[in-house]
Amino acid sequence: MPPQTETPPEAPASSRVSNASNSVLDPLKRPVFRMLWITWLIANVCMWMNDVAAAWQMTSLTSTPIWVALVQTASTLPVFLLGLPSGALADILDRRRYFITTQFWIAGVASLLCVAIASGLMTPPLLLALTFANGIGLAMRWPVFAAIVPELVPRAQLPHALALNGISMNASRIIGPLVAGAIIAAAGSFYVFLLNASLSVVAGFTIMRWKREHVPSPLGREKLLSAMRVGVQFVGQSPRLKSVLLRISIFFFHSTGLLALLPLVAKGIEGGGAGTYTLLLASMGAGAITAALFLPRLRQIIPSDRVILMGAVLQSLAMAGVAFAPNVYTAVFGMFCGGIAWISSANTLSVAAQLGLPDWVRARGMSMYQMAIMGASASGAALWGQVATLTSVQTSLAIAACTGVLAMLAAYRAMGDRSIEEDFTPSRAIRAPQAELPRDSGRVLVTIEYLIDPARADEFLALMQESRRSRLRQGALGWELLRDIAVPGRYVEQVIDESWTEHLRRFDRVTAADVALRERKMAFHLADQPPVVTRCLIEPVGRS
């Protein structure tokens, strides 16, 4: 799993203390954040222990590179497949209970791994299946934690809270492999999975101490499929998020080759073994933690896009250096640099993703961010594992290093400037209409009539493209703009909603950016009265 950081746009009133925040450790002064941060650290330690134990267990079952690389695929693929449903559930269910459930799921899978090893039934396919099941727990857990963070600290402390999350992830990258490696060397993988199960249970009970009040929406829960559709629409209508997803996919598709083949790299070093593998992983974590402490300052002096590109270059150099390292010391230095590159790129892109998401769709948006990471990681691990099988580990990593830099440079040039930020502060400036309709009353058609100066038609049409993106991001099913043939300057904006309830939900999702867009549209309207708005229920009339 990659290091993660988030920077959501707004903090809840419950966490307003002092907005002055000069230390990265300030969020730890808040008891709830401190408790959940420690829980997150434990959960990440368990994740790395499981990954190390599973990868090393596979090397004891088979020496074929593709089987070893598929451990990484099995671990990450569930997040790609289940990330969106998990994010939708995290947005519509009680996040506290959902978080607790994920921990007990992971504990159950670890227990099954113990049983399989103890009974002598473990095989490469079974190990992959149980690793996949553990990945399901990760798929459920990550979006809900990403959505919880904004509730715990004020906006001024969010960058530091997210840096602490990155430190947690990368401290676990050191602690987990070290603990797992020591236990494997002393007793075997069985006891790693046993400790994993025990710590996951402890984490689950710790989360139970969090007294979070879940406030259901007066409109009821969103339907799962509808919530997933809205999440996909939001990302699809955001140039900023599409740019983030493209670049994070490129980065992890290439860089994951190093982690996927690292057990074989460790074995290929003179005197290499489980201890070498653990040392290399810990070195990467140490590099990431070191970089995390300086990232806020780095982003102040270097544009974010440049940080991402520099991170990709450094990652490729580190990958090549580790692949052809003549001894363990060179490999350790390469992994340390790789950790710096990893956290710099992933952290910067994660911040960009969070700044492009309002709170109501945060878990869904970040689940798609994580899906991009895991989908790229899973496919990259499989590809570079197969290349290593056909050629060699060194050749595979060299190809990944070269193509990674070229692909990121192409994306950097193609995507242009995507750094414009919108104000996603919730707004109640636009009131919801009042009507007595059943919640599942069928689709609703909304029309808004504008009368503008025909000479300004091109400006108006450009603005209505923004309106289209805004309506679809709020959850509308469809959008059209009609021009009156008989009356120059008369335009009718049409919006279709899934139901009356979903139409009302759009008013709950209005942000300051939407209000500002509405004012810009109103400035084009020439009539003395505001634009005429009509709402019609689409009747399902059958054809004869």
VOGUMI-964226 format. One line per 8 residues: their letters; for each residue z, y, x of C-alpha. Coordinates in steps of 0.2 Angstrom, whole numbers, plus 2048, in hexadecimal, padded with zeros to 3 digits. Example, Ala and Ser with C-alpha at 12.3 -4.5 7.8 and 13.67 -1.06 7.14 Angstrom:
as> 827 7EA 83E | 824 7FB 844
//
This chain:
mppqtetp> 800 800 800 | 7FC 811 806 | 808 820 808 | 809 82A 7F8 | 80D 83C 7F4 | 80C 846 7E5 | 80C 859 7E0 | 80D 85B 7CD
peapassr> 80B 86C 7C5 | 81B 86E 7BB | 82D 869 7BC | 839 866 7AE | 847 872 7A9 | 854 865 7AC | 851 866 7BF | 851 879 7C1
vsnasnsv> 85D 87D 7CF | 858 888 7DD | 846 88A 7E0 | 848 88E 7F2 | 844 87F 7FC | 842 87F 80E | 846 86E 814 | 83D 85E 810
ldplkrpv> 84E 856 80C | 853 862 7FE | 84E 856 7F0 | 85A 849 7F6 | 868 855 7F1 | 864 851 7DF | 86D 841 7DA | 860 83A 7CF
frmlwitw> 852 83D 7DB | 85C 835 7E9 | 860 826 7DF | 84E 823 7DA | 848 827 7EB | 853 81A 7F2 | 84D 80E 7E5 | 83B 812 7E9
lianvcmw> 83F 80F 7FC | 846 7FE 7F7 | 837 7F9 7ED | 82B 7FE 7FB | 835 7F4 807 | 833 7E5 7FC | 820 7E9 7FA | 81E 7E9 80D
mndvaaaw> 829 7D9 810 | 81E 7D0 803 | 80E 7D6 80B | 814 7D1 81C | 81B 7C0 817 | 80C 7BC 80C | 800 7C0 81A | 809 7B6 827
qmtsltst> 80C 7A8 81B | 7F9 7A7 819 | 7F6 7A6 82C | 801 797 82C | 7F7 78F 81E | 7E5 793 825 | 7DE 79D 834 | 7CE 7A2 82B
piwvalvq> 7CC 7B5 82B | 7C6 7B6 819 | 7D5 7AE 812 | 7E1 7B9 81C | 7D7 7C9 817 | 7D8 7C3 805 | 7EB 7C5 805 | 7E8 7D8 806
tastlpvf> 7DB 7D6 7F8 | 7E6 7CC 7ED | 7F4 7D9 7EF | 7EA 7E8 7EB | 7DD 7E2 7DE | 7E9 7E2 7D0 | 7ED 7F5 7D2 | 7DA 7F7 7D0
llglpsga> 7D8 7EC 7C1 | 7E8 7F1 7B8 | 7EB 803 7BE | 7E4 80C 7AF | 7ED 802 7A2 | 7FD 803 7AC | 7FB 816 7AD | 7F8 818 79B
ladildrr> 807 80E 797 | 811 819 7A3 | 80C 828 799 | 810 821 788 | 81F 816 78A | 831 819 790 | 82E 81B 7A3 | 840 816 7A7
ryfittqf> 83F 805 79E | 82D 802 7A5 | 833 806 7B7 | 841 7F9 7B5 | 835 7EC 7AE | 82A 7ED 7BD | 838 7E9 7C9 | 83D 7DA 7C0
wiagvasl> 82B 7D4 7BF | 82A 7D5 7D2 | 83B 7CC 7D4 | 834 7BE 7C9 | 824 7BC 7D4 | 82E 7BC 7E4 | 839 7AE 7DC | 829 7A4 7D8
lcvaiasg> 823 7A6 7EA | 834 79F 7F0 | 832 790 7E5 | 821 78C 7EB | 825 78D 7FD | 836 783 7FB | 82D 775 7F1 | 81E 774 7FE
lmtpplll> 811 778 7F1 | 80B 788 7F9 | 7F8 788 7FC | 7EC 797 801 | 7E6 799 7EE | 7F8 798 7E7 | 7FE 7A5 7F4 | 7EF 7B0 7EF
altfangi> 7F3 7AE 7DC | 806 7B2 7DF | 801 7C1 7EA | 7F6 7C7 7DC | 804 7C5 7CF | 80F 7D0 7DB | 801 7DD 7DB | 802 7DD 7C8
glamrwpv> 814 7E4 7CA | 80E 7F1 7D6 | 800 7F6 7CA | 80E 7F9 7BD | 81A 801 7C8 | 810 80E 7D1 | 809 819 7C3 | 81A 81B 7BB
faaivpel> 823 820 7CA | 815 82D 7CE | 818 834 7BC | 82B 834 7BE | 82C 83F 7CE | 828 850 7C5 | 837 84D 7B9 | 843 84D 7C8
vpraqlph> 841 85C 7D2 | 83B 86E 7CF | 829 874 7D4 | 82F 87C 7E4 | 836 86C 7EB | 828 861 7E5 | 81E 861 7F6 | 82E 85C 7FF
alalngis> 832 84E 7F2 | 821 848 7F4 | 822 848 807 | 832 83E 805 | 828 831 7FB | 81C 830 809 | 82B 82E 815 | 832 820 809
mnasriig> 821 817 809 | 820 818 81C | 832 814 820 | 830 805 816 | 820 801 820 | 82C 800 82F | 83B 7F8 827 | 832 7EB 81C
plvagaii> 828 7E4 82A | 836 7E4 836 | 842 7DB 82A | 834 7CF 825 | 82F 7CB 837 | 841 7C8 83C | 844 7BD 82D | 834 7B3 830
aaagsfyv> 837 7B1 842 | 849 7AB 83E | 848 7A1 82E | 836 7A2 826 | 82D 7AB 818 | 837 7A3 80B | 846 7AE 80F | 83B 7BD 80F
fllnasls> 836 7BA 7FD | 848 7B6 7F8 | 84E 7C7 7FF | 83F 7CF 7F6 | 845 7C8 7E5 | 857 7CD 7E8 | 853 7DF 7ED | 847 7E1 7DE
vvagftim> 855 7DC 7D2 | 860 7E8 7DB | 853 7F6 7D9 | 851 7F2 7C6 | 863 7F3 7C3 | 864 803 7CD | 857 80B 7C2 | 861 807 7B2
rwkrehvp> 86E 814 7B8 | 861 821 7B5 | 866 829 7A4 | 855 830 7A0 | 852 834 78D | 841 82F 787 | 83A 83B 77A | 82D 833 76F
splgrekl> 81E 83E 76A | 81F 843 757 | 80D 83E 756 | 812 82C 75B | 80C 822 76A | 7FA 823 770 | 7F1 813 76D | 7EE 80A 77E
lsamrvgv> 7DB 80A 77E | 7DA 81C 778 | 7E7 821 786 | 7DC 818 793 | 7CC 821 78C | 7D4 832 78D | 7DA 82F 79F | 7C9 82A 7A4
qfvgqspr> 7C1 839 79C | 7CD 845 7A4 | 7C9 83F 7B5 | 7B6 83E 7B1 | 7B6 850 7AC | 7BF 856 7BB | 7B4 85A 7CB | 7C4 85C 7D5
lksvllri> 7CB 84A 7D1 | 7BA 842 7D3 | 7B9 849 7E4 | 7CA 843 7E8 | 7C6 831 7E2 | 7B6 830 7EC | 7BE 835 7FC | 7CE 82A 7FA
sifffhst> 7C2 81C 7F6 | 7B8 81E 806 | 7C8 820 811 | 7D0 810 80B | 7C1 806 809 | 7BE 807 81C | 7D0 809 823 | 7D7 7FA 819
gllallpl> 7CD 7EF 825 | 7DA 7F2 832 | 7E9 7ED 827 | 7DF 7DE 820 | 7DB 7D7 831 | 7EB 7DD 83A | 7F3 7CB 83B | 7E4 7C5 844
vakgiegg> 7E4 7D4 850 | 7F6 7D0 853 | 7F3 7BE 857 | 7E4 7C3 863 | 7EF 7CE 86E | 7F6 7C5 87D | 807 7BE 878 | 804 7C3 866
gagtytll> 80D 7BC 857 | 818 7C1 848 | 822 7CD 852 | 812 7D6 858 | 80B 7D7 846 | 81C 7DF 841 | 81C 7EB 84F | 80A 7F1 84B
lasmgaga> 80E 7F4 839 | 81E 7FD 83E | 815 808 84A | 809 80D 83C | 818 812 831 | 820 81C 83F | 810 826 841 | 80F 829 82F
itaalflp> 821 82F 82E | 81F 83A 83D | 80F 842 835 | 818 844 824 | 825 850 82B | 817 85C 831 | 80B 85A 823 | 811 86A 819
rlrqiips> 80F 875 829 | 7FE 86C 82D | 7F7 870 81B | 7FC 882 81D | 7F1 885 82D | 7E3 879 829 | 7D9 877 819 | 7DC 867 80F
drvilmga> 7CA 862 810 | 7CB 863 823 | 7DB 859 824 | 7D3 84B 81A | 7C3 84B 826 | 7CE 84B 836 | 7D9 83D 82F | 7C9 832 82C
vlqslama> 7C3 835 83E | 7D5 832 845 | 7D6 822 83A | 7C5 81B 841 | 7CA 81F 853 | 7DB 816 850 | 7D2 807 848 | 7C6 805 856
gvafapnv> 7D4 807 863 | 7DE 7FA 85B | 7D0 7EE 85A | 7CC 7EF 86C | 7DE 7F1 873 | 7E0 7E8 883 | 7F3 7E7 880 | 800 7E9 873
ytavfgmf> 805 7FB 87A | 7F3 802 877 | 7F3 7F9 865 | 804 801 861 | 7FE 812 866 | 7EE 80F 85B | 7F8 80A 84C | 804 819 84E
cggiawis> 7F4 825 84E | 7EE 81B 83F | 7FE 81E 836 | 7FC 831 839 | 7EA 831 833 | 7EF 826 824 | 7FD 831 81D | 7F3 841 821
santlsva> 7E4 83C 817 | 7ED 833 809 | 7FA 840 806 | 7EE 84E 806 | 7E3 845 7F9 | 7F2 840 7EF | 7F8 852 7EE | 7E6 858 7E9
aqlglpdw> 7E6 84B 7DB | 7F7 850 7D4 | 7F2 862 7D4 | 7E3 85D 7C9 | 7EE 855 7BB | 7F9 85C 7AD | 809 852 7A9 | 803 84A 799
vrargmsm> 7F5 840 7A3 | 7FE 83F 7B4 | 801 82C 7B4 | 7F0 828 7AE | 7E8 833 7BB | 7F2 82D 7C9 | 7EF 81B 7C4 | 7DD 81E 7C6
yqmaimga> 7E0 826 7D7 | 7EA 816 7DB | 7DC 80B 7D4 | 7D0 814 7E0 | 7DB 810 7EE | 7DE 7FE 7EA | 7CC 7FB 7E4 | 7C6 801 7F5
sasgaalw> 7D3 7F8 7FE | 7D0 7E7 7F5 | 7BD 7E8 7F7 | 7BE 7EF 809 | 7CA 7E1 80E | 7BE 7D4 807 | 7AF 7DC 810 | 7B7 7DF 821
gqvatlts> 7BF 7CD 820 | 7AE 7C6 81D | 7A6 7D0 82B | 7B3 7CA 836 | 7B0 7B8 831 | 79D 7BA 835 | 7A0 7C4 845 | 7B1 7C8 84C
vqtslaia> 7C0 7D2 848 | 7BC 7DF 855 | 7AA 7E1 84E | 7B0 7E2 83C | 7BC 7F0 841 | 7B0 7F9 84B | 7A3 7FA 83D | 7B1 800 831
actgvlam> 7B6 80D 83D | 7A4 814 83F | 79F 813 82D | 7AF 81B 827 | 7AD 82B 831 | 79A 82C 82B | 79E 829 819 | 7AD 836 818
laayramg> 7A2 843 821 | 794 840 814 | 7A1 842 806 | 7A8 852 80E | 797 85A 80E | 791 854 7FD | 7A0 858 7F2 | 7A2 86B 7F8
drsieedf> 7B2 875 7F3 | 7BD 86C 7E7 | 7CD 876 7EB | 7CD 881 7DB | 7DD 87E 7D2 | 7E0 880 7BF | 7F0 885 7B7 | 7F6 876 7AE
tpsraira> 806 87D 7A8 | 809 877 795 | 805 885 789 | 809 887 776 | 7FE 896 774 | 7F2 88D 769 | 7FA 886 759 | 7F5 876 751
pqaelprd> 7EE 876 740 | 7F8 870 731 | 7F0 863 725 | 7F6 853 71C | 7EB 845 722 | 7EF 833 726 | 7F1 830 739 | 7E3 823 739
sgrvlvti> 7D8 82E 72E | 7C8 82C 738 | 7BE 837 744 | 7C0 84A 742 | 7B2 857 745 | 7B7 868 74B | 7AB 877 74B | 7AD 888 753
eylidpar> 7A0 895 750 | 79D 8A3 75D | 792 8B2 75B | 78D 8B9 76C | 781 8C5 775 | 771 8BB 777 | 76E 8C4 788 | 77E 8BC 78E
adeflalm> 779 8AA 788 | 778 8A3 79A | 78A 8A9 79E | 790 8A2 78E | 788 891 790 | 78F 890 7A2 | 7A0 893 79A | 79E 886 78D
qesrrsrl> 79B 879 79A | 7AD 87D 79F | 7B2 87B 78C | 7AA 86A 78B | 7B4 864 79A | 7C4 86B 793 | 7C1 863 782 | 7BD 852 789
rqgalgwe> 7CB 853 795 | 7D7 856 787 | 7D1 846 77E | 7C2 84B 773 | 7B6 83D 76F | 7A7 848 770 | 7A0 85A 772 | 790 863 76D
llrdiavp> 78A 875 76E | 77E 87A 760 | 773 88A 761 | 76E 892 750 | 75B 893 74F | 75B 8A1 742 | 769 8AC 749 | 768 8B1 75B
gryveqvi> 778 8B0 764 | 781 8A4 758 | 788 894 760 | 792 886 758 | 79D 87C 763 | 7A1 86A 75C | 7AF 85F 761 | 7B2 84E 75A
deswtehl> 7C4 846 75B | 7C8 834 759 | 7D4 837 74A | 7DF 845 743 | 7ED 840 74E | 7E3 840 75E | 7DC 851 758 | 7EF 858 758
rrfdrvta> 7F2 850 768 | 7E6 85B 770 | 7F1 86A 76C | 7FF 862 775 | 7F4 861 784 | 7EF 873 785 | 7F3 87B 796 | 7F3 88D 79C
advalrer> 7E1 88A 7A3 | 7DB 885 792 | 7E2 895 78B | 7DA 89F 798 | 7C9 896 794 | 7CB 89A 782 | 7CE 8AD 785 | 7BE 8AD 790
kmafhlad> 7B4 8A5 782 | 7BB 8B1 775 | 7B5 8C0 780 | 7A3 8BA 77C | 7A6 8BB 76A | 79F 8CB 762 | 7A5 8C9 750 | 7B5 8D3 74A
qppvvtrc> 7BD 8C3 744 | 7C1 8B4 74F | 7B5 8A5 750 | 7B5 89B 740 | 7BD 88A 742 | 7BA 87C 736 | 7C1 86A 737 | 7B9 85C 72D
liepvgrs> 7BD 84A 72B | 7AE 83F 72F | 7AC 834 720 | 7A6 822 724 | 798 822 717 | 78E 811 718 | 77B 810 718 | 772 809 709
//
